[in-house]
């Protein structure tokens, strides 16, 4: 009997120790998860709002002046690209009449010398790049953004571009501090801003629209090809307005925010993140929507 009791006592002690260990791990995981959730829900939004103010633009007020208008005109061939590269200022794109590109740029300033910012156009084999170039930087060409506020920290000059874009031309538009608005596009788009909002209306893909601090909205009036849609930001909301009849593979994710959709898709997740992974119709077209701190809305365009 004594041997039997000794054996069971050891098993009871071992089971109790295991239970305590599991309980301790559970409390630890719960504590860590709570801290992560608190950071995501409270500290992250505050940090990202501080980042937005760090790159805030001086838009107006007493003492700010406007310079002369700079204009560039050119004929574009079929399926050629226009790249607008800015650092501080907005980019507004409207449809052109015919195949002629027209780009106008207006400098505004408070105390800095407007001559410190040059406006240049550089033709290349696939189209033309139009750039606002600060100080001694000579870079102007096609391609994705570079993440540098080149020589602008102590320079209050801003440049606002207005582009009249020919039908079917591709557009790349980058700015570090400023909004990007595109209306009436009929070709592929690649747009980015570090601090500002992106608003794109087009009838043909593919579309890639990104911000870091700002809201992103993409409206597809129709799908003239099989190109996908990619829209993302870190601190801001993402809205995609797409045709009602849609064949697409959809992926949408947010860390801190809600997801709503007009389409028959299931929103997953409750704690520290929500997501959608689903297929509409026959699939085939990629629709990727993502944000860290903000909501995502998928709407049927009307």
N, C-alpha and C positions, 0 to 999 in steps of 0.2 A: 504493500500500500504506500509505503514511504517513497519507493522508487517511482511509482505511478504519479504521486503528487509532485515530486521533484521535476518530472518531465513536463507535466502540465503547467507548473509554475514558470518554468523557463519559457514555454510557449506563450503564456499570458504576458510575461514581461516583454518578450520580443514583440508581440502584437501591440502592446501598449506603446512601446518605443516607436514602432512603425507608425502607429496612429498619430502620435505626437509630432513625428517628423513630417508626415503628410499635412497635418494641421498647420504646422509652422510654415511649411512651403506655401500652403494656400493663403495664409495671412500675408506672407511676403509678396506673392504674386498680386494679390488684391491691392496691397499698398503701392507696389510699383505701377500697376495699371491705373490706379487712382491718380498718381503723380503725373503719369503720361497724359491721361485725359485732361487733368487740370492744365498742364502745359499747352496742350493742343487747343483747348477751349478758351483759355484766358491769356496766357503769356505770348503765344504765337501771334494772335491778331494784333496785340499791342506792339510787338517788335516789328511787324510788317507795316503797321501804320507809321511808325517812326522812320522806317526806310523810305516810305513815300514822301514824308516831309523833308528828308535829307536831299532828295532830288527834285524838290518842288521848283516850278518855273515862276519867274517874276513876269507876270502877264501884263501888267498895266499899272495904272495909278499915275499921280502927278510926276512929271519929269521924264516920262518915257516917250521917246520920239520914234517916228517911222521914216525909213530911208526911201530911196527911189526903187522902182520896180525893175527887176532883172527878168528878161524873157529869152527863152530858147525855143526854136521851132525846127522840126525835122520830119522828113517822110520816113515811115517805117514799112518794112516789108512784112509779108505774111509770117505770123508766128514769131516775130522778133520780140525782144524783151526791153522794158524800161526799168532801170534801177534808180531809185531815189534814195540817196544816203544823206541823212541829216544827223545832227547831234542834239541841238536844242531848238525845238520848234515843231510845228505840226506839218502833216502831209494830208492834203485833201485831193481826192481823185474824182473826176467827173468824166462822162463819156464825150469823146470828140465827134465831130462831124467829118466823116471821111477817114483817110489814112494818115492825116497830119497830126503829129504830136506837138503839143504846146505846153511848155513848163514855165510858170512864172514864180518868182521868189521875191519876198519882201522882207527886208531886215528891219527889226526894231531894236532899240537900245535905250539905255539910261545914261551911262557915262563912258562906256567902252568905245573904242574906235571901231567903226564898222569896217574899216579896211583890214582889220585883223581876221575877218571872215571872207573868204573868196568863194565865188560861185563858178563852177566849172562843169563842162559837158565833155565826156570822153566817149566817142564812138568806139564800138568793138564789133567783132564779126557777127555776133548775135543780136545787136541792138545798140543801145546807148546807156551810159551811166551819167547821172546828173547829181552833183554833190555840193554840199556846203562844207567847206574845208576851213578849219580853225587854225590860226597861227601858222606854224611852219610845217604842218602835216601836208604831205603831197599825195596821200592815198586817195584814189577815186577809181572805182571799178565795180564790176558786177559781183554778186555773191552774197552770202549770208552776212549777218551783222558781226561786228566785233564789239566787245563789251567794254569799251573805253570811252570816257568823257574827255576826249582829247583837247587839253588846253582850255577848257571852258569854266573851270572852277572859279576863276577870278575875272571871267569875261561875261558881261550881261547881254551880249548880242544874241538875239534869237532870229531864226529864219523860218518863215512860213511858206511852204510850197503849195501851189495849186497846179494840178496836172490834168490836162485834157487828153485822155487816153484813147487811141484808136481801137476800133472793134477788133477782137481776137488777139490783141497784143498781150503778152505776159507782163506782169508787174511785180517788182520787188520793191518794198518801201520800208526803210528802217529809220528810226529815230530813237535817241536815248531818253529825252525828256519832251513829251508832247503827244498829242492824239494823232491817230491815223484813221481817216474816214475814206471809204471807197464806195462809190455808187455807180451802178450801170455797167459793171465790168462784164466782159465776155471771154475772158481768157484765164490762164492759171495765175494764182496770187500767192505771194509769200510776203507777209507783213509782220512787223515787230516794233514794239516800243518797250523801253525799260520802265518808264513812269508815265502813264497816260492810258487812255481808253482806245480800243480798237473796235471799229464798226465797219463791217464789210457787207455789201450787197452785190451779188453776182448771179449769173445764170449758167456758169460753167466752172468746173473744177480743173485740177485739184486746188484746194485752198488750205493754206497753212497760216494761221493767225495766232500770234502769241504776244503776251505782255508779262511783266513781272509784278508791277503795282498798277492795277487797273482792270476794268471790266472788258470782256471780249464778247462781241456779238457777231455772228455770221448768219446771213440770210441767203439761202439759195432759192431764187425765184423759179429755177428749173434746173435739171441736170442735163447739160448738153454733151456730156461724155461720161466716162466711168470713173472719173477722178474722185478721190476721197476728200474728206473734210477733217482737218485737225485744228482744234481750238483749245488754247490753254493759257492759264495764268497762275500766279502763285497767290497773290492777294487781290481777290476780286471775283466777280461772278462770271459764268460762261453761259451764253444763250445761243442755241442753234435753232434756227427756223428753217425747216426742211420741207420738201414736197410731201403731200399727204400719202401718196403711193411711193413707197421707198423700199428698194432692195439694198440692204446694207448689213454689215457686221458691226455692231455697236459696242463700244467700250467707253464707259464714263466713270470717273472716280473723283471723290472729294474727301479730304481728311476732316474738315470742320465745316459742315454745311449740309444742305438738303439737296435731293435730286427729285425733280418732277418731270413727267413726260406725258405727252399726248398719245404716244404709241403703246402698243401692247407689249411692254417690257417690264420685267420685275426688278425693283430696286432692292438690293441686298445690303445688309449691314445695319447695325444699330450703334455700336460702340466705336468711337474714334474712327469713323470712316463709313462711307456709303459708296456703292458701286453698281454698275449695270454691265453685264456681259450677255449679249443676246443677238439674235439674228432676226431681221425683218425681211419678209418676202423670200426671195431667192438668195439673199445675201450678195456677197461679191464686192460691194463698195465699202471701204473702211471709213467709219465715223468714230473719231477719237476725241473725247472731251475730258478735260482734267483741270482741277484747281486744288490748291491746298486749303486756303481759307476763303470759302465762298460757296455759293449755291450753283447748281447746274440745272438748266431748263432746256428740255427738248420740246419744241412746239411745231405744230403743223402750220406752214405758211399759208396765209389766206390772201 
